[in-house]
Amino acid sequence: MMSYFRDNIEALEGYTPGFQPKQSDIIKLNTNENPFPPSPEVMKVLGAFEAEKLRRYPDPMGEDFRQAAAKVHGMKPENIMCCNGGDDLLTMAFRAFCDESRPVAYPVPTYSLYPVLAKMQNCQAIEIPFDDEFNLPVKLTKTDAALTIVCNPNAPSGSFVSIGEMASLADELPGVLLIDEAYVDFAEDNCTALIKDFDNIIILRSLSKGYGLAGLRFGYAMAQPELIAGLMKIKDSYNVDALAIALAAAAIKDREYFNKTTNEVKKARDILVERLRGLKFKVPASRANFVLAESKSCPAKVIYEKLVQRNIYVRYFNLPGLENKLRITVGTIEQNEKLISALEEILRDCMK
Ligand SMILES: Cc1ncc(COP(=O)(O)O)c(C=O)c1O
């Protein structure tokens, strides 16, 4: 049958989001959500929100959020653009910078949405493999791509590239460098300071991970005002809704809760890494709220399936470079311990 779609869309497989099971009696460690609820300040604003306000269109710029985020980062509101989740910014970046003659480049393995967006935009994706230690590939500077993306901390490895290396990369690139900092809230450092020196850097932030607001769909871009103004031209007119602006502003203002909960997750992560290594998993150091684990004694697919039977969900990708690895979101210390007990049993059975 004839297709109504453009050829590249007809051929597209589409992005596969992590499974969202309906039951509540499960341990869900598959989509890097925060084990903590959003800030109590968010709950207060939600409770007091006047539904009548929804009759009107929202502020197209999300000024309340821009002001709050600018204050947190020591920038101006002109440096910030609100997005309907970080994914909204990624879509905009592909639309703004890439086409048939303007490629995108990124190191792999990384966030599996990038190649999907490249196919949608019909642009070439130059994928450069990380080495075994997940160091930034030198070849990344040699691509002439219109858009280079580095996910930092990287998903799904959790590895982190230093700010100095990012600065050198931005300096050498002829095009835009988008630093995807969706998971940076769990790292010790971030690249925000580079914005003032580089007119080709865009930083992506998400409220889905560090702020426990994946269901709200809110993220933001940081860049010099000229890049932000260019991106504004292609965003949906009202890309973030009135309720989301109010709740996201409340969340980012509550620094105390943010610091407390992200520190708890980091502590739980470090314990989880030790426990997994104790079970002889190979686990690279992670600066994110997930870890990448590989067992020598049992295939990842088998472990994944046996965990599902025990109502524990982790992420298994079956993609090049990740065939035998599981990405495990850091849960509460209690959830992580249940996972470890289940893994002990599974590995014992596997070796029989
Ligand atoms: C690496 C990376 N970047 C960006 C995003 C987008 O996050 P969101 O659209 O929920 O803000 C995700 C979501 O999982 C991600 O893993």
The ligand as an SDF file (V2000), in Angstrom:
LIG
                    3D

 16 16  0  0  0  0  0  0  0  0999 V2000
   20.0880   11.5600   28.3580 C   0  0  0  0  0  0  0  0  0  0  0  0
   18.7300   12.1410   28.4250 C   0  0  0  0  0  0  0  0  0  0  0  0
   18.5330   13.3680   27.9590 N   0  0  0  0  0  0  0  0  0  0  0  0
   17.3350   13.9470   27.9860 C   0  0  0  0  0  0  0  0  0  0  0  0
   16.2450   13.2850   28.4920 C   0  0  0  0  0  0  0  0  0  0  0  0
   14.9310   13.9760   28.4490 C   0  0  0  0  0  0  0  0  0  0  0  0
   14.3260   14.0640   29.6870 O   0  0  0  0  0  0  0  0  0  0  0  0
   12.9230   14.7590   29.8740 P   0  0  0  0  0  0  0  0  0  0  0  0
   12.3250   14.9610   28.5150 O   0  0  0  0  0  0  0  0  0  0  0  0
   12.1430   13.8470   30.7400 O   0  0  0  0  0  0  0  0  0  0  0  0
   13.2390   16.0730   30.5210 O   0  0  0  0  0  0  0  0  0  0  0  0
   16.3890   11.9790   28.9800 C   0  0  0  0  0  0  0  0  0  0  0  0
   15.2480   11.2140   29.4920 C   0  0  0  0  0  0  0  0  0  0  0  0
   15.2980   10.0820   29.8780 O   0  0  0  0  0  0  0  0  0  0  0  0
   17.6670   11.4010   28.9460 C   0  0  0  0  0  0  0  0  0  0  0  0
   17.8790   10.1470   29.3880 O   0  0  0  0  0  0  0  0  0  0  0  0
  1  2  1  0
  2  3  1  0
  2 15  2  0
  3  4  2  0
  4  5  1  0
  5  6  1  0
  5 12  2  0
  6  7  1  0
  7  8  1  0
  8  9  2  0
  8 10  1  0
  8 11  1  0
 12 13  1  0
 12 15  1  0
 13 14  2  0
 15 16  1  0
M  END
$$$$
